[in-house]
Amino acid sequence: MTEANRQLSPEEPDDQLGEGRMGFLDHLEELRKRIIRSLLAIAAGMLVAFFFVDRLGDFILGPTLKTLSPGDAIIFTKPGEGMAFYLDIAFIGGLVLAAPVVMYQVWRFIAPGLYANEKKFAVPFVFLTTVGSLGGALFTHYVMFPGMVAFLGTFHTPAMKFVPRVEDTFELYKNMMIGMVLVFQMPTLVFFLAKMRLVTARFLWRNFQYAILVIFILAAVLTSSTDWWNQTMFALPMIGLYLISIVIAWIVAPKQEKGDGDTQKLRLVFAATAIDQARRRRRRSPGEWPRARRRSI
């Protein structure tokens, strides 16, 4: 078979393949294009966020200021620390605003390697990753970070004053937000794993107790608190995400996995057993049962 015939072979229909096979240099060119577009989107988002940088700064530092004594403030000791703080805020704001565009560029980069029926997942991918990122950021700001700062502020004594620095406070805030944004991508990860038949809702449900153990360990590490109530407060959203992931895995599972396959198998086994018993009764001679009865007597 020649190369031309191999390309026109009906075994590989064009509507089932991606946009075509790409060479290594083509992949690099595609990657460069997607990175440039993502950076342009982030830069545009930074320009928008820069006009509200003062409000964003007060918004981020608000939970820490509430833990300080009246009249105290967050300090900075390096000459460029304050300017770096506002630049970082503008960057994070631009990244949040450009998140849908960046996720779409990521999808467009991997789309050529997918089949045509797999490309319909572009909208769920962008939607789930965007919602997960926003959910993780909001949970960090309103729940996790204030609880962490309040716990650290309890070590304030007359001999040891709690005066946080801008750089350290924002570093803690940023690290916690990145961690929770990744945690809130759990439904997205389960969505694609279920589509690839690597996990099922039944598997996730059977390992639910182990998931709870891992979640509470993670909550203890993130909160740095020995208070079980704080750990439970931080673990509950993660448990909720795990349960949502189970539902997502059940919804997107193939049809044969949604049905009660085990129940059908048991019905077939019982039916086969009943038929076998009926055949044995028919083959039994008429005088066999009375003789067996007299012998037992």
N, C-alpha and C positions, 0 to 999 in steps of 0.2 A: 504494500500500500504506500503510495507516494505521500509526501508531506501535504500536498493540496487536498488529496482525498481524506487524509487524517483530520485536517481542519474542518472539512465539511461532513464528517462522520455524524450520522444521526444519533450515535450513542452519547454525544455531548451537545445537546441543543443549546442554541445561543440564549434562549430566554431563561434558562436555568443557571447560567454562569453569571459572573459579575461583569464588570465593564471591560474585561479582557485581561489577559496576562500582562504583567508589567515587569520590566527588567529592574536590575538593582539601581541603575541611574534614574530610572523613571520613579522609583520609590523615593529616592532622595529628593528629586525635584518636587514630588507631591508633598513630602514632609516639609520642605522649605516653604512651599506655598501656604500650607496650613499653619505653620508657626508664624509666618509674617502676618497673616490675617488675624490670628489670635492676639498677637502683640498689638496690632492696630486697634483691635476692639478693647484691649486692656488700657491702652493709652487714652482712647476716647472716654472710657469710664473714669480714668484718673482725672481727666480735665473736669468732668462733671462733679466728681467727689471733692475736688480741690476747692470748689466754691462753697462747700459746706463743711470744710475741714474743722472749723472751730466747733460747730455743733457736734460733729462726729467725735471730736476729742473729748468734749464734755460728756457725751453719751457713753464712751468707752470707760472713762475714768470715774463715772458716776458711782458705780458700786463700791469702788475703793474709797472715795471721798465720804461715803456714808458711814464707813467704819472708823473714821478718824474723829478725834475730839474736835469740838467747835473751835474754829480759828486755825486749825492745822491744814496743811496742803501737801500735795505730792511734790517732791523736790527733784531737781536734776543738778548733777555736779559736773558734768562735762560740757564744754562750750557748745558743741553741736548736737547735744542730746535732744534738746527741745525741737530743733528743726528736723532731726531724723525721725522723731516721733510723728510729726505731722506728715512727713513724706510717706512713712509706713502706713499711716491711716489712709492717705490718698490712694496708695497702691492697693490696699485691701478693699477699699470701696470700689475702685475700678475693677478689681478682680471679681467682686460680687456682682457688679452690674454687667460685666462681660461674661459671666458664667454660662448663660445659654449659648452664646456665640462660640465660646471655647469648646463646650461639650459637642456642639454641632460640628466644629472643625475636626475634633477627635473622631467623631463618627464618620465623617467624609473621608478621613484617611484610611480607616479600616474597611469601609464599604466596598471598595473594588475587590477585595478578597472574599467577599460573601456571595452566596447565591442570591438570585433575584427574589426568592420568597423570604429571605432573611433580611432584606433591606427595609422591610416594613416596620422593623423594630427601631427605626431612627427616632420616631416621635416618642415612644416609651422611654428610650434611653435618655434623650434630652430632658424629658419631663421628670423622670425619677431622679436623675442626678441633680437637677436644679432644685427640686423640692427637698431632696436630702441635704444639699448644701445649706439651703436657707434654714431648714429645720435644725440642723446641727449648730449653726451660728446663733440662732435665737435661743436655743436651749442653753448654750454656753453663756450667753450674756445675761439672761434673766434667771437662770437656776444655778448652774454649776459654778461660774466665776464668783458671783456674790457669796455663795456658800463657802467657797475656798478662802476668799479674802476675810470673811467674818471669822472663820476658824483660825486663820493665821493672826488675826487681830486680837484674839483672846490671850495671846502671850504678852500683851502690853502690861507693863508694871511700872511703878514709879521709878524704879532703878533702870528700866529698859524701855525706852520709848519707841513706839511703832511709827516710823517715818519712812514710808516706801519711796523708792526712786521711780521715776517715769520709765526708764529703760527696763528695770526689773519687772515692774508691774505689767507693762505692755508685752514683755517676753512671755510671762506666764499666761496672760490673756490669749496671745497668739498661739502658743503651743496647745492650750486646752481647746481652742476653737478648731485647730487643724485636726486634733484627735477626734473630736466629736463629729466633725464633718465627715471624716472617714467612717466612723461608727454608723452614722445615719445613711451611709450608702449600702447598708446590709440588704434592704429590699431590692435595690438595683442588682446587686451581685446574685442574690437568690433567683431573681427573675431570669437572668441569662443562664445560670447553672441549671435551672429547671428546664429551660428551653433546650439545652444541650443534653438533657437527661442524666446529668451528673448528680443531682439531688432530687428528692421527691418530698412531698408534704408528709408522707408517712415516715420517712427517714428523719426529718426534722422533729416530728412529734415524738418519735421513740427516743430521741436523744435530748428531749426537752430538759430533763433533770441535769444533765451534764452542761447544757447551755446556761442554765441558771447559775450553776457553780462558777463557770467561767465569767459570767456577767458580774457576779458579786465580787469576785477577785479583781476584775477590772475596775469596778466602782470603788473598791477599797484603795486601789493604787491611785486613781484619779482624784479622790477626795482627800487623801492623806489624813483621814479622820478615823478615830476609834469609835465614834458614835454610830451605832447601828442604824439609827433613824436617818442620818445623812446618807449613809451607804444605800439604804433602801430607797430613799428619794431619788438618788442618782441611778439606781439599778432599774427602777420601774419603767422609765422610758425605753431602756434597752430591751427589757422583757417584752414591752409592747411592740417594739420593732421586730423582735424575733417572731412574735405571734402574727404580725402583719406579713412577715416573710413566708410563714407557713401557708397563709391564705393565698398569697401571690403564687407560691409554688403549686398549690392545688388548682388555681384558676388556669395557669398557663401550661399545666401538664398535658401530655397527649391524651386523647380520648380513652384509650385503653387503660391508662393509668388512673383516670378519674373514676371509672366504673369499679364496682365491687368485684374485682377479679378473684380474690380469694373465696368470696361467697359462691361465685359461679363454679369454681373448681370443686368446692365441697359438695355442691348440688350434683355435679357430675359423678363424683365418687359415690355418693349415696344412691344415685340412680343406678349406677353400674352394680353396686352391691345388691340392690333390690332385684334387679334382673337376674343376677347370678343365683340368688336364693330361689327365685321362682323356677328357674331351669332345674335346679336340683330337686325341688319338690315334684316336678313333673316326671323326672327320671326315676323317682323312688317307686318301687313296686307296691301294689295294693296291700299285700300281706306283710310288708316289712315293719310297719308301725305296730300292728298287734303283736307280732312275735317279739319285738323289742320290749313291748309293754309287759308280756307274760314273763319274759326273761328277767325283767327288773323286779317283778313280783316274787 
